[in-house]
């Protein structure tokens, strides 16, 4: 197929994205550099000078990084196990892994509220067996947000890792073991490096998703503010669209910085990829 035909087929999609995504984003970013019709950086200086705003950014980054790290710790061995199964078992296990994505994030968040509350299932169970003497304060904390976000985004990293791991030749492990490497050593030196592309993609999906998620932090975080809930508060409740645009721009910049750093890390860890 000629390149001109391919370009023509791509044109509707490009025009749609330009009209409904690129242009609005550029207009939003551009509006942050003007205040009362004059060029100004007051919105950004005000944001970065306010300790409360910086605390929100720090909390958001903490929650996103820890969520991504936990998803990697849980998702990597699960994905490896699934990738080693037969085609039928793999299909069943992947369906079970993907199943949480079919449930509304609102429903999942409310279920965690029931589990993590002071009178919830977790505290009642721990009190009943004598592990704790008073209810744990988990709900409406960053920890509750992390739990909800891990539940929300864990399937994404499992799917991306399975897609990479199932293409790794099993004979490489056998060859390493025949040369004297232990199973753990073979896993660390063969499976882990070859899984870097899927790991990077999955980490980006989880981090960016955690950074921009609204429903789960809003329901499980309570008064704990993250960037997404702070953006909503300024845009809808306070009707401060200028500050909301500044916050949105900062979110976009953080997203692109993380993607850039992850891509550089991927090249460094897997230079031949």
Residue pairs with C-beta under 8 A, 6 or more apart in sequence:
25 252
28 245
28 248
28 249
29 245
29 249
29 252
31 242
31 245
32 43
32 44
32 242
32 245
32 246
32 249
33 39
33 40
33 41
34 40
35 42
35 43
35 242
43 242
43 243
43 245
43 246
44 246
46 243
47 53
47 243
47 246
47 247
47 250
48 54
53 230
56 225
56 226
56 227
56 230
57 227
57 250
59 142
59 224
59 225
59 226
60 211
60 226
60 227
60 228
61 211
61 254
62 142
63 142
63 145
63 146
63 149
63 210
63 217
63 226
64 207
64 210
64 211
65 207
66 146
67 146
67 149
67 150
67 153
67 206
67 207
67 210
68 203
68 206
68 207
68 210
70 146
70 150
71 150
71 153
71 154
71 156
71 157
71 202
71 203
71 206
72 157
72 199
72 202
72 203
74 150
74 154
75 154
75 157
75 158
75 161
75 202
76 161
76 195
76 199
78 97
78 158
79 157
79 158
79 161
79 162
79 165
79 198
80 161
80 165
80 187
80 191
81 93
82 90
82 93
82 94
82 97
82 158
82 162
83 90
83 161
83 162
83 165
83 166
83 168
84 170
85 93
90 162
90 166
94 158
94 159
94 162
97 154
97 155
97 158
97 159
98 155
98 159
99 155
100 108
100 151
100 152
100 154
100 155
101 155
105 152
105 213
105 215
105 216
106 215
106 219
108 148
108 151
108 152
108 216
109 148
109 215
109 216
109 219
109 220
110 219
112 144
112 147
112 148
112 151
112 220
113 120
113 139
113 219
113 220
114 120
114 121
115 121
115 122
116 122
116 123
116 138
116 139
116 144
116 147
116 220
117 123
117 139
118 135
118 136
118 137
118 139
119 135
120 139
122 136
122 138
123 132
123 135
123 136
123 138
126 132
126 136
127 133
127 134
127 135
138 144
138 147
139 220
139 222
140 220
140 221
140 222
140 223
140 224
141 221
141 224
142 221
142 224
144 220
144 221
145 216
145 217
145 220
145 221
145 224
145 226
147 220
148 216
148 217
148 219
148 220
149 209
149 210
149 213
149 216
149 217
152 209
152 213
152 216
153 205
153 206
153 209
153 210
154 206
156 202
156 205
156 206
156 209
157 199
157 202
157 203
157 205
157 206
158 202
159 202
160 198
160 199
160 201
160 202
160 205
161 195
161 198
161 199
161 202
162 198
163 198
164 194
164 195
164 197
164 198
164 199
165 191
165 195
165 198
168 190
168 191
168 194
168 195
172 190
173 183
173 186
173 187
173 190
173 191
176 185
176 186
176 189
176 190
177 183
177 186
181 189
193 269
193 270
196 266
196 269
196 270
196 273
197 266
197 270
197 273
200 262
200 263
200 265
200 266
203 262
204 258
204 259
204 262
207 258
208 255
208 258
208 259
211 227
211 228
211 251
211 254
211 255
211 258
212 227
212 228
212 251
212 255
213 228
214 228
214 229
214 232
217 224
217 226
217 228
217 229
218 228
218 229
218 232
221 229
225 233
227 247
227 250
227 251
228 251
230 247
231 244
231 247
231 248
231 251
234 240
234 241
234 243
234 244
234 247
235 241
235 244
266 273
267 273
